[in-house]
Amino acid sequence: MFVIMIYALSPRVLLACLVLLLPGMLQAQTQSAPEPLADAAPEADSTPDPSDHNQDAPDSDRLDAAFDPALVGLSEFPSSLAAPDTVRKALDLIDARITEKTAAIEAATAEAMADTSADAADPDMDADALALQQAARETRLSALERQRQRLQELRRVVQRRAGLAERLIEAERELADRQARLAAIQTEGIALEPPFPVSLLDQARAELTLNQSLAAVAETRIATAEQRLADAENALTTAVRERRAARDRLIQAETENVQPLEREALSDALEEARLNEILSRQQRMAAEQACEAARLEQRLAESAQAVLVQRIEALQTRVELPREALQARLEELDGARDRMRAQIETLQQRGDQAEADLYRARRRLAASDRTADQTALEEWVLARQAEQSAARTSLDSLNAALANLEQRRRLWEQRYQLMHDAEQLDLAELLRQNILDTATAIREKEAIESRLNSLRSIQLAQERRLLEADLSTSLREALETRSAAHELAERHGRELLQTQDSLIALLQGMRPQIEAVIEEQNWSLQWLQAQETLSEWWEAEWLVIDDQSIRMRELITALAMFLVVLLIVSLIRLGARRALNRRKVQHSTTDVGDLRLVLSAVAGNTSQLFVLIAAFYVAMRVSGLAGPTVVAWLWNLLIVAFYIQLGLWANAAMADYFIRKRTRKERRDPSTVTGYGVMLVFFRVGIWLTVLVSLMAYFQYPIAGLLGALGVGSVAVGFALNSILSDVFSSMAIVLDKPFRVGDFVKAGDTVGVIEYTGIKTTRIRSLSGEQVVLSNSDLLSSRIHNFKQFRERRIVFRIGVVYQTPRALLEQIPHMLREAIEAQPQTRFDRAHFAEYGDFALLFETVYYVLSPDYGLYMDIQQGINLDLHQRFEEAGISFAYPTQELILRRGPPIAPALGAAG
């Protein structure tokens, strides 16, 4: 029964039971046998890891469990590396283990060489076995080498942890010192006797600016350290999983009795996985220490800022600028100015010499033949051009630096007057000018830095070319001359940048003094501060995309222009709608002309997508957010949208025109509905074809071939749809020429009836016999059409005949009788009545009269009345109507004489 239950269990259940029982069995084996050294190639991972006691615990709990370094041959490895003794102990253990691994590698190498020689000397050795053993030796050596590399990396991480620990101790000590200094300044003030020189105040403010930038850098370092910590935790998680997987593979190999070589490889893999785990743990601890150090550095920067702020507040109370200090500062500036003027004169001479050298270099290049070294001569021309350009650029830099010196001189004089005779100054204007000058100086500094960066890039490219080994002497000298010219321009640019920094520092140092002097003018100060805050907010970077900054002013300008365009378009559409409604009211019964078409198209058929594209283009173009490439793409998109909008407007105007025309004529002729619909379709197709061709012509697409292809295609389509197109154009001809309308009584060929409907391809006629006859439009127009509804009066010709025996007197009365009979009927007009001819069996009278109405029923009623009246008149007069008769007249001849008969 028990055997049946075992067979009934699934393999997965059996495997789970084995996993649950195996740790206890291995633990029992461990208690009886110690763990072999990692480099001794243990047969199995018989000792469970201490971090595996709780297999069901979360990953975070297992990761925090202590890892036993003894498993990798690092017994008594210290968990804390705060003290120097523990660091030395850890490094000694690692070095000893590295030595062991190195010895093992050397021994394995020697053993491999000996085994290889022995195998080569053995003639009975199988080639496959020999290759297998050789691969096993190489795998063993690779595993030992990787283990030694992991130990060396572990040594570096331990040293880094030791350095971070010392750094943390020093940072904590420095933080405590700064906090003590801050408390001392707050309680006792600075350790100097007033009055304080203004240079000391400027130095403190410069240090504050530097510390503020360092605080911003500290925030970035914290983010970087936190990211590295997260990466280290992920790496530790991966290392733990790999170590457990390697252990499980080794246990499975032991249970399955695999080959010793494979078990040895699995044991080496487990050793390497254990080293990776302990290395990952040390890296995570180092990352945690780095995060703590970055946070301490931020606190140090903040404490330094607090100390400097307190120092500045203390210095501001008794700062002074004596006349002697001002005079010394001005003399220093004058000396710098004289030196720059001397440099300017030297550079002017150098520029003149560069122009002469450039002229000679160009002449040599022009006079050289093709066999000469053209590359070197061209490079010399470029070198002379670089010298000339460097001289000019250096002159510009020195002139700008000289202007900065003059501005600094004026500012020092203003500062002296501000500190000694502030009543003579317009403080509000001085503060405003200081704010403007500071902003201008900062922008100029950014431009200088940009130029220097570009110049440095060129210089680096020249240096890379100079590193080429195959350069000729002349070419190398030309490149060196060109590089020297760039260095000259860069050196004077750096000099200009230094003067610009000094100017900015002076402006920024003067501003708090100006604000302190005009503190009584609270409203003006607040207004200026608000202006500056608004200006800073206006120029602030809101977003950076692909190293391109987007400023608040650009965003607001773009948004404003976007809304302005939407508002203008909305007002135009509203105005067009109101004007259209007024014209409809004023001209409700008349045609209002083409202006109505324009107003209707603009008011009701302006695409919102076109408006959005136009608004977005104007916003991007005016604000400067988009670069030239993006603006060009937006312009092309706007052109496409504009042409499509023109097509929509033209389509709407044409539809409105045809609808109004059809509505007016539909009352008189219902057949115009279909005809105008056909024409509207053709006009719409023409409009969109025109839009497409215009777009292609604008973008310079070769449309000649396209037009030719369309022409050939149109001819082919025309031949293929000949009958259909013939009927369609016949339908348009019926609408335009109007040979008949719906309701007309017509005769077309053998078909007689009333027109009921005229379509695109066919026309339907209700015949006199009641059925509906459908004719194609082309067949209908090709036949002769009799339209009986279009005539105003009907001309009637009829004949009557009387017998030949009628007397002459009665024959003369018959025309009068006919006239009286016709005139007796209403809506008739008598034309003539005559004795026309002698017929075969009657005397024929022909009568012509008109019925003053096209109604066929009325005509038959009149004709019936005339016939009855004539019958009565002829009966009373005794006139007989003739009817077809034939009379045979027989005549008898003379009698024959008897004599003649006797004789015969």
Summary of the structure (lengths in Angstrom):
residues: 904
radius of gyration: 57.4
end to end distance: 163.5
largest distance: 203.5
contacts: 2536
relative contact order: 0.03
helix: 75%
strand: 8%
